[in-house]
Amino acid sequence: MKSKAWSLALALLLAACGRSHPAGDAVAPPRVVETPAGVEARIDGERIVLSNGLVERRWTRSPYRTESLSDLRSGRQWTADTPDIALAFAGIDIADRFTVSGEPQVESLPGGSLRVTSTLVPAGLSALPLGFRLIRTVEMYPGIAGMRQDTRIESPLPLLLSGYTLDQSRPQGEGLSAQMHSFRAGADWRDPEWQRPPLLIGDAHGGSWRQSSEGGSVAGTAQWLSVAEAGGGRLFYVLERNDLASSVMGFEGGRARAGVDFGRDVIILGPLEESAHIENPGSGPGRHRALLPGAPMSLESVFTGVARDADDEPWQHYKYLSGHRMPPYRREVTFNSNNVDSNLISTGAKDDMNFAAFEAQLAVAKEIGIETFIFDDGWQARSGDWCPDADVPDERCHDPRRGTDEKFAPRFPDAEFRAVQERLRPAGMHLGLWMSPLHFHPSSQAYRDNPQWMCLPISAALLLVNQAQPDDSSNEAGIVQWNPEALGSGGKAIDHIESRIREAIEVWGVRYFKFDFTAWFDCVGVYPVDMYAYRESFMGMLDRLIADHPDVTIQMDETNDYRLFPFEALARGPTWYQNGSPETRASLHANWLLTPWLPPYALGRAALRTGDLETISADYQMAVALLSHISFFNDLTAIPAAVRPRIRAWMDYYRAHREELASFTYPLLDEDPYEGSGWAAFQPWNPETGKGALLVYRQDAEEASRVIRLRNVPEGRYRLLEAPAETQRQEYSAEQLRAGIEIAIPARQSARVFRIERLP
């Protein structure tokens, strides 16, 4: 009996130490799952291994730690024996030791990818309650030197989560340096000269739309961190989170990490960030998130990658982003009716689009090659009800001013866009709508029936402003904020919002949405949510819609801070990045600043400045627009008839060669185009196929030619075909393209565009 008791005690001790079998016992063979595309998971009693021939990561199961992370192309091991995830509660780091409970699950995904899901529980003595666990998933894909990691927390007791590390490493080697990028929205008011808002506590977040820092030690707000060795190899993290102060990354004391520190955040003012920015400038108590029993919390995704050099790094992430994260939306030429507005049938922000105006705009849209026709805010009778303004019995579809002036007559023949679709479909165009789904107008039926849906306290002030001047500026569209998780007689607010969007998709045939006015606030009351849960509620709705309707494009307006920019937005569609009609230098500046990390085809802005056509040709403006989410933001009838054929020629060229143009892109020159006196050049490119394009712009530069060196060109011979006719053709070797080719542009404010083919 005594020997059996000691045997049992020894078995329990070994199990607690991560040994499932005493020495000498037979060990089960490893479980191996391999896809035809070459992604392999190998799991045994001691470790988990994921590999795809480019990158390999090994984890020990008890404790759960990265045993090694290696770039198989170079043989470079980047880290060894380091914990992946760490949690902080009430401002104290108390949990980075976990062990795998039970058997990890392996799931095959479409395209030959694998997902490994492990349940992690605290290892040894822990301040965490019994029953606390993490659900950690890792996805690896064929042909991509990296992996995506997701984490879900489940707790049986309430806990205050103050931060977490989503992935970390201790890179090994000599001469290591780091580079960190923070990508900023706020293009309504942010530019290179912008210094700070009048009221500031914390980081001014000044300057333009990317802030970068580099050196042997870096830390701060960021979404991209890269650690480079002297030989050029790189380990990098991309945090799929917006530019909240709490999005933190760093390389300090030999440790690289990507994570979140809620204590950095104080209040987010959304569209008012231009006037005031408040964050915690140092350490100490701040925000937290409440973990509640029965309410699992999903943390943000992080992509961990390895690269051979600076050119390979963004390419590896782009393959993941475009192939496994971004929905397959149509990269179409769009028109938005925002500027069809002389207050003829409106008084504030709403445009003047009724059915007659639609038909006039449609005639020109056909001429210039529009593919998606987007009605801006004027289409809706009342924000919150989201029904086309029409003469139908449903009062939700009536402008509240109807009958007070003949200018407020019904805009459309019906409330389901049937008459509109009868014109669009024969023209081969899709229907799009502007919406502010998280806001409402006080006259809406939804608000009258469900006043509990308001987000208090912010909406108390917004309601007074909107009611005092219901028809002025943005008030005409509605500026009062919903609490998406609040309950009313109509159920939950977010469910009402989702139902209206689904009707637009399934009944009206809408295939494109531009979502605006989105900002994240704390809502108090019977159904409180903090700003993080607010954002997650909205994103959950987006993800449900995309899953059910992958053919629908969702564009986030990112012209004010703290929406979803960059990677939370790009994972769901394109962005609307610059309001108004930016000068060509500003458009080129945005591309120069954000590539190669972000694809320029996802950046929406006005494609044409009609007022500049006498000095800046349509050819030059269209060449600039090719590297954007092409959007005409004008009154189309104001485009001179003589110019329309040139616009159509470029749009036809774009549609014929969308694969090469709307692609991953390298910037090729160091100078900032914002000055307007130099040159700019960009290379949309697939370095694995050797296909792409070269776009070169002479701004107001004195010199009439420049030598342009292409990046990441594989060996071979190439043919350059000049747009749009492609009658001019030149051949070069890869060595010549890498060394640089001379591009002559005789006239200022002109461009040359080439498609690049790799010859057999």
N, C-alpha and C positions, 0 to 999 in steps of 0.2 A: 504494500500500500504506500509505504513511504517513498519507494523508488518511483512509483507512478505519479505521486504528488510532485516530486522533484522534476520528473519529465514534463509534467504539465506546466509547472512554473517556468522551466527552461524554454518550452515552446512559446509561452506567452511573452517572455522576455525577448526572445528572438523576433517574434512578430512585431513587438513594440519598436524594435530597432530596425525594422524594415526587412528582416529575413523571414521568408515564408517557409523555409525548410532548414532543419539542422544540417550541419556538414555531413556528407555521406549519403543523404537521402537523394532519391532521383528527382531531378528538376525537370519540369515540363518544358518541351521544346518551345522556342519563341513563336509567337503568332505573327505571320507575315501577310500583309495585304499590299498588293501591287496593282497599279492600273496599267492598261496598255500604253499609256502616255509616259510611263516611267517614274511615276511618283510612288514611293514605297514607305509604308509604316511597318516597323518591326518592334514588337512589344514582348518583353519577357517579365519575369518576376522582379527584376531590379531596375530596368530602364525602358524608356520610350525613345525610339529613333524615327525621325522623319527625314526623307531625302528625295531629291528629284534629279540628281546628277549634276546640279549646279551648286546647291547649298545643302548642307546637312546640319541638323540640330539634334543633340542627344540630351535627354533629361534623365536624371535618377528619380526613382519613384519615392524613395524615403531617405532623406527629405526630398521634396520636389524642387529640383534645381537644374539649371543648365550645366550639364557636364562638359559640353563643348558646342561651339557654333563655328562652322568652317565653310569657307568658300572653296568648293571642290575644284573650281577651275584653276586656282592658283595654289591650292593646298594650304592656304592661310587660315590658321585657327585664331578666331577673334577673341574668344573668352573661354574661361574654364571655371567650373565649380562656383557659379554665381546664382543667387536667387533671382527669379523672374519678377514676381509680384510682391509688393509690400503694401500694408494698410496702416493708416494712422487714424486713431480715435481720440477725440477731444484734444487734438493737437499733439498727440504723442505717438511715435512710431512703435507699435507693439506687435505687429504680425508680419514676419517675412519667412517664417518656417511652417511649411505645410507638407503633408504627405498625401499620396494618392490613395483614396479609399475605393476598394473594389477594382474592377477591371476597366481600363479605358475603352471607350467605344470608338470604333473606326467606321466611318461612313464614306462611301464613294459618291462624288459629286459629278455633275455633268461636265464633260470636257476632259475627263481624266484626272480630276483633282481629288484630294483626300482631306477629310476633316477628322481630327482626333479630339475627343471630348473626355476630359478627366475631371473627376470629382475630388476636390482637395479639402482636407480637414486639418485643423491645427495639429502640429507635431509636438509631442511631449507636453510639458507644463505650459499652459497658455492662459492669458487673461480673457480669452474669448469664451463664450458660453458653449456648453455641450450642445451639439447639433448645428453649430455654425459651419458653413461650408461655402466653397467657391466652385463654380462650374466654369472650367477653363477650356476653351476650344481653340485649336490651332488648325488653320487651313493652309495647305501647300498646293501649288499649282504647277503644271508642266511648263517648262521653259522660262520660269521666273525665279530669279535668285533672291527669294524672300518668302515671307509668310505673314498671314494676317492672324492676329490673336484677339479673342473676345473673352470677357469675364462677366459672370453674373454672381452676385452675392446673395446668400440666403441666411437669415439669422432668426433664431427662435425667440430672441429677446430684443427690445429696442436698444439701438446703439447710435451714437453720434459719430458719423464718418467725416473726418476733416480732410482727408486726402488719400492718395494712393499712387503707387508706381505701377504702370502697366507693363513695362519691360525695362530691363537694365542689364548692364554688362560691365566688365572690367577689361577693356581692350588691352591686349598685350603687344609690346613692341617698342622700338625706339622712335623718337621724333614724331610722336602723335600730336595732331592738332585737330581742332574741332571748328565746325561752322554751323551756325544756327540761324534759322529764318522764321520771322513772324510775319504772316500775311494779313493785311489789314483791309477791311471794307471801308465804307465812308467816302466813296468817290463823289458824292454830291458836293463835298466841301474839302476833302483832303487833296493836297497837291504837294510837290516838292518844297514849296516855300512855306507851307503851313507849319507853324511852330507849336501851338498849344491852344486849348480852349481857355476862355477867360477865367473859369473856375477849375482849378486843378488840384487834386490830391493824388500823389503817386506818379506813375510814368506818364509823361506828356503824350506819348504815342504820336509824336510829330512826324513831319516829313511826308513821304509818299506811301505807297501801298505795300511795300515790303521793307522791313527793318532787319538787317543782317549783322551778325557779329561773329568774329572768329579769333582763335588764339589757343593757347595751351590750356586755358580754363575759361569756360563760358557758362552762363546760366541766366534764365529769365523766361519771359513769356514767349512761346514759340510753338510752331507745329511741325517743324522739320529740323532734325539734328543729324549731322554727319561727322564721323570721326575718321580721319585719314592718316595713313601711315606714310612714311617718307617715300616708299616705292609707288604710291598712288592708289593702293587698295583702300576700300572704304567699308565701314559699317554704318548703317543709317537707320533712323526711326522716323516714321511719319505718323503724327497724332491726328486722328480724324475727329477734330474738335474745332470750334470756332475760336476767335481771338479774344476770349475772356482772359483777364489777368491770371486766372487760375490754371490756364493751360501752360504748364511749365516743363522745360527741358533743360538739360545741362550736361556738361562734362567737367567734373570737379573732383580733385583728389583721386584721379584715375578711374572714376566711376561715370559711365554714361547712363542717362535715364530719361524716360519719357513718362510724364504723369500729370497729376492734378493736385493743386493745393487750394481748397475752397477758401482758406483764410485770406487769400489774396483779393477776393472779390468783396465788394461792399454793395454797390447798387449799379444797375445797368440802365442808362437813360435812353438807349436806342437812338431815335432820330435827333435827340437833344445832346448827343455826345459832342457835337460841334461846340456847344456852349459850356458844357461841364463834364468833367471826367473825375470819378472818385473811385479809388481802389486803395487797398491796404499797402502802404509803401514799405512795410517791413514785416518781420515775424510777429507772432502774437495771436490772440484770439480773433476770430473772424467768422465767416460763414461755415456751415457744415451741412451735411445731409443726414436726414433721419432714416436709419434702417428700421423698418417695422416688420413685425412677425407677419408671415403670409404675404408679404409684398416684396418679391425679389427685385433687386436693383441691377440693371444692366449697365456696365461701364462702357466707355467709348472704345472703339477699335483702334488698334495700333498695328502698323505694318513695319516689320523688321526685315531689312534687306542687306545684302552685301554686294559690292560692286568692284569692278576692276580699276575704274578710274572715275574722274568727274563727269565724263560723258556717259558712262554706263549707268551711273547711279540714278539719274532721273528717268532714264529709259526703262530700267527694271521696274520702277514704281509705276510708270505710265502703262506698262503692259498689264500690271495688276489692276490699275484704276480703270482702264478702258475695257479690259477683258472680263473682270470679275466684280467690279464695284459700280461703275456707271451703268445706268439702264441703257438699252439700245435705242436711244431716242433719235429721231430724224434730225439731221443737221441741216435744216431747211432754211431757205431764204424767207424771212418773215417781214410782215408789215404790222405796225402798231398804230392805232388811230389817235394816240394821245394829242398830237398837235393839230388835229382837225378841230380847231376850237377858237372861235371868235365870239363866244358867249351869245350866239344867236338863239340857241335853245337851252342854254345853261347859264349859271351865274357864278360858279366857282371852278373847282378842279375838273368837273365833268366835261367831257368833250361834246362836240356838236354832231355826233354820228347818229342819224336816224336812217331809215331805209333808203330815202332818196340820196343822202350823202354817201351811204354805203355803195350804191350803184355807181355813183360818180367815181369813187375811189377804186372800185373794182375794175372799171374800164382801164385805168392806168396800171393797176396791179397786173393785169393780164399782159400789158405791153412790156413791162420790165422784168417779168419772170418771178413774181411772188408765188411762194408755195404754201404759206400759212398766213391767214388773214386774222389779225388779233383785234378784237374790240376792246378798247380801254374802258375806263370807269363809267362812261355814259350809258352803256347798255342796260345797267341794272336800275330798276325802279327804286329799290331801297336796299342798301347794304345791310346784310343780316338776314334778309329774305332771299336775295339773289334770284330775282325773277326778271326776265326781259320786260322792259316797259312796253306794254301792249294793251289794246282795248279788249280786255277779257273780263269775265266776272270776278276772278280772283283779285282781291284788293292788294295782295302782296305785289302784284304786277303793275300797280298804278303809282306814278310819281305823286308824292303827297301834295304837290303844288298844282296838280291837274285841275283845270277849271278857273284858276286865278288869272291866267294869261294864256293866249292861244299858242305862245311859244312852248308851253309845256304839254302840247298834244302828244298822244302816244307815239313812240318812236318806231315801233315795228308792227307789222300786220298780225303777228301771232306771238305767243309766249313760249314757243319751243324752237324758234329759229328755223321753222320749216321753210319760210319764204327765202331766208338767207341761204340755207343749204341748197335750195333749188337753183341758186345762182353760182354758188361756190363749187359744187360737185362737178358740173360740166366743165368748169375751168380747171379742174384738177387741184383745187386748193382745199386745205384743211381749215377748220374753224378754231379760233383761239379766243380766250377771254382773260381780261384782267380781273383779279379779285383781291380783296383784303380780307381773307377768311377769319382773321382773329379780331376783326372790328365790326362795328355795326352803327347804323344811323338811329337816333332816338325815335324816329317815326316808324321803324320797322315793326311788323307784327310779331316777329320772334322776340323782340325786347319787351313789347307790351305784355305778351303771354308769359315771359320768363325773365322778369327783372332780376331773379336770383343768379342769372348767368353773368352778371357784371363782375369784373375783376376789381375788387375794392382793396386799397383806397384810391388807386390811380384813376379809376373810371368815374369816381364821384366828381373829380375836378374836370375830367374830359367831358362828362355828360353836361355839366353846366356850360362849358364853352360851346359845345355842339348845339345845345338848345338855344343859347343866346344868339348865335349866328349860324343857323342851320344850313344856309345856302352859300356861305362864303368859303373860298379856298378849298382845302381838303375837307372841311366840314360838310360840304355838299355830298361827298362820297361817304362820310361817316368815319369818325375817329375814336369812338368809344371802344374800350378793350373788353373782350370776353375773358372769363375764366374757363378754360376748356374743360376742366374736370368738374365744374359745378353742376348740380342737379336742379332741375326745375320741372314744371308740369309737362314739358316736352322731352323729359329725359335728361341726358348729359349733353352739355353744350357741344363738345367735340363730336358727338354722334349726329347732332343736328347739322353741324357744318359739313361733316362727311357726307351726309345724305343729300345735301344740296349739290355738292360737287359730283357725286355719283349720278344724280339725275341729269346734270349737264352732260356727263360723258355718255350715259346709256340711253337717254331719251333725245337730247338735243344734238348729239354727235360731236361734242367738243373734243378736240384732240391736242389741245395746248392750253396751259394755264400760266399766266404770269402772276405770282403771288407777291403782294406788296404789303407795306405797313406792318411787317412782322417784327415784333420786339418782345423781349422776355421780362416779365414782371412778377413780383410776389403778390399773390392774391390771398387776402385774409377772409375770415368769415366761417360759415358752417362747413364749407368745403375748401379748405386752404390748399394752395400749392405754392411751392417756391419757384423761382425763375428757372431752375434746372428741370423740375418736373413739368413746368409749363412748356419748355422747349421739347422735352421728350414726348409729351402728349401730341404736340403738333407733328413731330417727326414720325411717330408711330402711325398717325393718319396718312402721311405721305407714303410711307412704306407699304401700307395696306393697299392704297390706290395703285401704286406702281406694280405691286405683285399681281393685282387683278387686271390691270390695264397697262401692260408694258408698252403698248403703242401710243400712250399718252405722254406728251412732254410736259414736265413741270420745271418752270424757270423761277428761281428765287431772285427777287430784287435785292441787290446787295449795296445799294447806293448810300445806305446809312449803316452805322456800325452794329455789330453783335446780332447778326441774323444767323446764317449758317456758313458763311465764307471762312475758309475755302473748301475743305474736303467734305464736310457734311453736306454742303450744297452740291458739289460736283458728283457726289455719290448718288444724287437724285436727279441731276439734269444740268442744263446750262444756267448761267447767272445773267441778270441784268446788271451791268457793272458801272456804267457811266450814264447819268441822265443828261438831258439836253442834247446838244449836238457838239461833241468835243472836236476841237481842232485836230488836224491830222497829226501834229506833233504830240498831242496828249494821247491819242490812240496808239501811236508807235511807242510812246513812253510806257504805257501800260503793258504792251507786249514785251518790250525789252526788260521790264522790271520783273515780270511774273514768269516768263519762260526761262529755263525749260521745266520748271517745277509744275506749272499749270498749263494745260493745253489752251492756246488762244481761241480755238473755235468754240470754247465754252463761255467766252466773255462777250456779253451782249452790249451793244451801244449803237447809236445812230450811224448808219452807213454813209449818209450823204448830207452835206451842208449846202443847200441850194443857194444860199446867199453868197457863197464863196466861188460859185462856178465861173465867174468872169476871170478870177485870178488863179484858181486851183481847179484843174480840169476834172471832168467826170472820170477819165481814165486813171488819174492819180488817186482820186478818192476811192474808186472801186478797187484799185490795187491794194490800198490800205485796208479796205473792208474785207478783203479775202481772208485775212487772219483775224477773224472774229466770228461770233454768232451773228451772222449777217441780218441786220434789222433796219428796215426803213421806218424812220420815226417822224416822217414829214407828212404834210398834206400833199399827197401824191399828185394832185391836180396842179400844184405849183411847180412841178418839175418841168422845165421847158421841153416842148415837144421835140426839138432838135437834139436834145441830150438823151432822150429815152432809148434810141437804138444802141448807143454806146453802152449804156447801163445794161441793156438786155444782152449784148455780146459778152460782157464780163460775167453776168449771172449764168448764162448758158455754159460758159467755160467752167465756172465753179461747179455747176451741177454735173458736168461731164467728168470732172476730175476731183470730185469731192474727197475721194479716198486719199489722194496725195496731199491736198491742201488742208483739209480738216483733220489734222494729225498731230502727233507729237512734234514739237518744234524747238530747235536750238536758236538762240540769238548769236549772231556772228561778229558783232562789233562791240567794243568796250564803251564807246561814247553814248551818252544819254540823249536820245532823240528829242527830249523835252526842250532843249535849247533851240532846236529848229534850224540850226546853221550848219549841220553836218550831214552824215549819211547814216542809214540804218539798213540792216540786212538780217534776214531770217531764213532758216532752213527747216521746213516741215520734212520729217524724215523717218524712215524705218531702217535702222542700221543693219537689220538682219536680211532684208530683201534688197537693200540698195535702191529703194524707190522713194521719190519725194519731190520736192520743189525748192526753188531758190527765188526769193523775193528781195529785190534791192531797191532802195529809195534814196534818191538825191534830194535833200531838202533845200535849204538855201546855201548850200556849200559852194565855195569858190571853184574847187577842183571839179573837173568834168569826168573823172574816172577814179575808181578805187580798186585795190586788190582785195578780193574776198576769199578767205580761207574757209573751206567747209569742214565740218566736224564728223568724226566717227564714220568715215567712208571705208567700207570694206574693199579689198583688192578687186580689180576688174577694170573694164572700160565702160564709159558712160556717155550718153547722148543728152544734150540739153536742147529742149524745144521751146522756143519763145512764144509766150501767150500774147493775144488770144488766138491768133491764126495758126501758130506753130509751123510757119513756113521757113523760119530761120532755125537752122540746126547746126550744132557744133559738138564735136567729140573730144573727150578728155580721158586721161587715165586717172585712176584713184589717187595716184601720187600727185598729179597736177592739181586736182581739186583740193587735196589737203594742203599743198604748198601755196595755193592761191591762184585765182584767175582774175584777170583784169576786166572789170565791167565798166563800160563807158556809157554815160547818160548825158547827152549834150545840154539838155534844158533843165533848169531848176524846177523844183516841185514836180518831178517826174519819177517814174519807176520802170523797172524791167522785171518781168516775171517769167520764170523758166520752169518747165516740168522736167524732171530728171529720170531717165530710164537707164537701167543697167543692161548692157548689151550681153547677149549670150557668149 
